Amino acid sequence: MATTRKVAASTQNQVVAALVFLYRVVLNQPFGFLGEIVRARRPRRRPTVMTRDDVRRMLDALVGVPHLAAHLMYGSGLRLMEAVTLRVKDVDFSAREIVVRGGKGGSDRLTMVSAVAAV
């Protein structure tokens, strides 16, 4: 599929998984030709990393609530929805801690307040 139809690697792997499920669970038959199927690999991409000067210029261009949210996300490692749903009572500036409630996976976690955001 990847060579003839130019489908994405995840699409090809999903088709293979569906065929294996069909044969093993639904038809209750061995899936004999699995060795002939080539699993597609996702291309590796390098992450884009901003320089410190780029980050400083971006943060300095923001004003008000977006400035505070961006500082908290960058310095404390908050995700976007965690920053948006953050409450005042979740931030303890004296202990320099933030309680993130219902974050990724629905679990709570504790993170630190960056020195710049604490000022």
C-alpha positions as CSV (number, residue, x, y, z in Angstrom):
1,M,0.0,0.0,0.0
2,A,2.8,2.4,0.9
3,T,4.5,1.9,-2.4
4,T,1.6,1.7,-4.8
5,R,-1.1,3.9,-3.2
6,K,1.2,6.3,-1.4
7,V,-0.7,6.0,1.9
8,A,0.7,7.2,5.2
9,A,2.6,4.8,7.5
10,S,-0.1,4.9,10.2
11,T,-2.7,4.0,7.6
12,Q,-0.7,1.0,6.4
13,N,-0.1,-0.2,9.9
14,Q,-3.8,0.2,10.7
15,V,-4.8,-2.0,7.7
16,V,-2.3,-4.7,8.8
17,A,-3.8,-4.6,12.4
18,A,-7.3,-4.9,11.0
19,L,-6.4,-7.9,8.8
20,V,-4.7,-9.7,11.7
21,F,-7.8,-9.0,13.9
22,L,-10.1,-10.3,11.1
23,Y,-8.3,-13.5,10.7
24,R,-7.5,-14.3,14.3
25,V,-10.7,-13.1,16.1
26,V,-13.5,-13.1,13.5
27,L,-12.6,-15.9,11.1
28,N,-10.7,-17.9,13.8
29,Q,-8.0,-18.8,11.2
30,P,-4.2,-18.5,11.2
31,F,-2.9,-15.4,9.4
32,G,-0.2,-17.2,7.5
33,F,1.2,-14.5,5.2
34,L,2.0,-12.0,7.9
35,G,5.7,-12.4,7.2
36,E,5.3,-11.1,3.7
37,I,3.7,-7.8,4.9
38,V,6.2,-5.0,5.5
39,R,5.4,-2.7,8.4
40,A,5.7,0.9,7.5
41,R,7.9,3.2,9.6
42,R,7.0,6.8,10.4
43,P,9.6,9.3,9.2
44,R,11.6,10.8,12.0
45,R,11.5,14.5,12.2
46,R,13.6,16.8,14.3
47,P,11.8,19.1,16.7
48,T,11.9,22.8,16.1
49,V,13.5,24.5,19.0
50,M,13.4,28.2,19.5
51,T,16.5,30.0,20.7
52,R,16.4,31.9,24.0
53,D,16.4,35.2,22.2
54,D,13.4,34.1,20.1
55,V,11.5,33.0,23.3
56,R,12.4,36.3,25.0
57,R,11.2,38.4,22.1
58,M,8.0,36.4,21.8
59,L,7.2,36.7,25.6
60,D,8.1,40.4,25.6
61,A,5.6,41.0,22.7
62,L,2.7,39.7,24.8
63,V,0.7,41.8,27.3
64,G,-1.7,41.0,30.1
65,V,-3.3,37.6,30.5
66,P,-1.6,36.0,27.4
67,H,1.8,37.2,28.7
68,L,1.1,35.5,32.1
69,A,-0.2,32.3,30.5
70,A,2.8,32.1,28.1
71,H,5.2,32.6,30.9
72,L,3.5,29.9,33.0
73,M,3.4,27.5,30.1
74,Y,7.1,28.1,29.1
75,G,8.6,28.3,32.6
76,S,6.4,25.7,34.4
77,G,5.8,23.2,31.6
78,L,2.0,23.7,31.5
79,R,0.0,22.6,28.5
80,L,-2.3,25.0,26.9
81,M,-5.5,23.7,28.4
82,E,-3.8,23.4,31.8
83,A,-2.9,27.1,31.6
84,V,-6.4,28.1,30.4
85,T,-8.2,26.2,33.2
86,L,-5.7,27.3,36.0
87,R,-7.4,28.9,39.0
88,V,-5.8,31.4,41.4
89,K,-6.1,28.9,44.3
90,D,-4.0,26.4,42.4
91,V,-1.0,28.7,42.4
92,D,1.1,29.0,45.6
93,F,3.7,31.7,45.0
94,S,5.2,31.4,48.5
95,A,6.1,27.7,47.9
96,R,6.5,28.3,44.1
97,E,4.2,25.5,43.2
98,I,1.2,25.0,40.9
99,V,-1.3,22.2,41.3
100,V,-2.5,21.1,37.9
101,R,-5.9,19.5,38.3
102,G,-7.2,17.0,35.7
103,G,-4.2,17.3,33.3
104,K,-3.3,14.9,30.6
105,G,-4.8,11.5,31.4
106,G,-7.1,13.1,34.0
107,S,-4.5,13.0,36.7
108,D,-3.4,15.8,39.0
109,R,0.2,16.8,39.3
110,L,2.4,19.4,41.0
111,T,4.8,21.6,39.1
112,M,7.0,24.6,40.0
113,V,6.4,28.3,39.3
114,S,9.3,29.7,37.3
115,A,11.4,32.4,39.0
116,V,10.4,34.9,36.3
117,A,6.6,34.3,36.8
118,A,6.9,34.4,40.6
119,V,8.1,38.0,40.5
